[in-house]
Amino acid sequence: MSRSPFTLLELVVCIIILGCLAGVLGWQAKDMVDLYQFRGYGKKLKEEFEKLQILALTYQSDMELELKKEKGVWKLSSKTEERALKKNFNRSHTLSLVEEVVWNKKKTLREVFVIFSTGQIDRKGVLEFRRKGESFYIDLSMPLPIQLSFQPPPAVRWTVPQRPES
């Protein structure tokens, strides 16, 4: 009598174990892809600020970047009144994985940044974007370069030098 290599029970157990492993690995892969996409938003935002600074300097025109939460989803939009750019420039991006935006340690639902024709951004501070325990930071406290980091930036303390005693 010949014995088959595997019984039906052994095959079922193997399929169940492989199914469980595939489910766990698939879940981890999805989390990793989401994290990569979330961090990509940071790069996109930094590039958007820098692009607006360059366009403001080039066209000597003010630019506007707006972050707002609409129907539970964060949107990024840029605008200008420059006629040469108006048709192809005013656009919007969706930041679907961002859960919370913090401006200078205060939660917000809408922030507007104006980039003047000199390339300066009207407001100084740190933007923090949060998602499931992950964050990235865009530091706008210095005019150039705009800093992107995945760790909280160090607190900047401005000090006025003391006048030397005569």
C-alpha positions in Angstrom: 0.0 0.0 0.0 1.4 3.3 -1.0 1.1 6.4 1.2 0.4 9.8 -0.3 3.0 12.5 0.5 0.5 14.6 2.5 -2.8 14.0 4.1 -5.7 16.4 3.5 -5.5 17.7 7.1 -1.8 18.5 6.7 -2.5 20.5 3.5 -5.4 22.4 5.2 -3.1 23.3 8.2 -0.4 24.5 5.8 -2.8 26.7 3.8 -4.2 28.2 7.0 -0.7 29.1 8.3 0.3 30.6 4.9 -3.0 32.6 4.8 -2.3 34.0 8.2 1.3 34.9 7.3 0.1 36.6 4.1 -2.5 38.6 6.0 0.1 39.9 8.5 2.7 40.7 5.9 0.1 42.4 3.7 -1.0 44.5 6.6 2.6 45.5 7.3 3.3 46.3 3.7 0.2 48.6 3.5 1.4 50.4 6.7 4.9 50.8 5.1 3.4 52.2 1.9 1.2 54.6 3.8 4.2 55.8 5.9 6.2 56.3 2.7 3.4 58.3 1.1 2.9 60.4 4.3 6.6 61.3 4.3 6.3 62.1 0.6 3.7 64.8 1.6 6.5 66.5 3.6 8.8 66.6 0.6 5.9 67.9 -1.6 5.0 70.6 0.8 8.7 71.8 1.2 9.0 71.8 -2.6 5.8 73.8 -2.9 7.0 76.5 -0.5 10.3 76.7 -2.3 8.7 76.8 -5.8 6.4 79.6 -4.6 9.4 81.6 -3.3 11.2 81.2 -6.6 8.1 82.3 -8.6 7.5 85.2 -6.2 11.0 86.4 -6.8 10.9 85.8 -10.6 7.6 87.5 -11.2 7.9 90.0 -8.4 4.4 89.0 -7.3 2.9 87.7 -4.1 1.9 84.1 -3.9 -0.4 82.3 -1.4 -0.4 78.8 0.0 -3.4 77.6 1.9 -3.8 74.5 4.1 -7.4 73.7 5.1 -9.5 70.8 6.3 -12.6 70.2 4.2 -14.9 67.3 4.9 -12.3 65.6 7.0 -9.6 65.8 4.4 -6.6 68.2 4.3 -6.1 70.1 1.1 -3.2 72.2 -0.1 -3.8 74.9 -2.6 -1.7 77.6 -4.1 -2.9 80.8 -5.7 -1.5 84.0 -7.3 -2.8 87.1 -8.9 0.0 87.1 -11.5 -1.7 87.1 -14.9 1.1 85.1 -16.6 0.7 82.3 -14.1 -3.0 82.4 -13.2 -4.4 80.0 -15.8 -1.9 77.1 -15.2 -1.0 77.9 -11.6 -4.0 77.9 -9.3 -4.3 74.2 -8.2 -5.0 72.0 -5.3 -3.5 68.8 -3.8 -5.2 66.4 -1.4 -3.3 65.2 1.7 -5.5 62.2 2.5 -3.2 60.6 5.1 -2.7 63.7 7.2 -4.9 63.6 10.3 -3.9 66.7 12.1 -2.0 70.0 11.4 -0.3 72.0 14.1 1.1 75.5 13.7 3.4 76.7 16.4 2.2 74.0 18.8 -1.5 74.8 18.3 -3.9 72.6 16.4 -5.5 74.3 13.4 -8.1 73.7 10.7 -6.9 76.3 8.3 -3.6 78.2 7.7 -2.8 80.7 4.9 0.8 81.6 4.1 1.7 84.6 1.9 5.0 84.6 0.1 5.9 88.1 -0.8 7.6 89.3 -4.0 10.9 89.3 -2.0 10.6 85.6 -1.3 9.9 86.1 2.4 7.1 84.1 4.0 4.7 86.3 6.0 4.7 84.1 9.1 7.5 82.4 11.0 7.1 79.2 12.9 6.9 75.4 12.6 4.2 73.4 10.8 3.7 69.9 12.1 1.7 67.2 10.2 0.5 64.2 12.2 -0.7 60.7 11.4 -1.0 57.6 13.7 2.0 58.5 15.9 4.1 59.7 12.9 4.9 63.4 12.3 6.9 65.5 10.0 7.9 69.2 10.5 8.4 72.1 8.1 10.4 74.8 9.8 9.5 78.2 8.4 11.4 80.2 11.1 14.3 81.0 8.8 13.7 82.4 5.3 16.0 80.1 3.5 16.4 77.2 3.3 13.1 75.8 4.4 13.8 72.8 6.6 11.9 69.4 6.5 12.6 67.0 9.3 11.0 63.9 10.9 12.2 65.0 14.4 10.9 68.1 16.2 13.2 71.0 15.4 15.1 72.5 18.3 13.4 75.6 19.8 14.8 78.8 18.5 15.6 81.4 21.0 16.2 84.8 19.7 18.5 86.9 21.9 19.4 90.5 21.6 23.1 91.1 22.2 23.9 93.3 25.1 25.4 96.7 24.5 29.0 96.7 25.5 29.7 98.8 28.6 31.8 101.9 27.9 
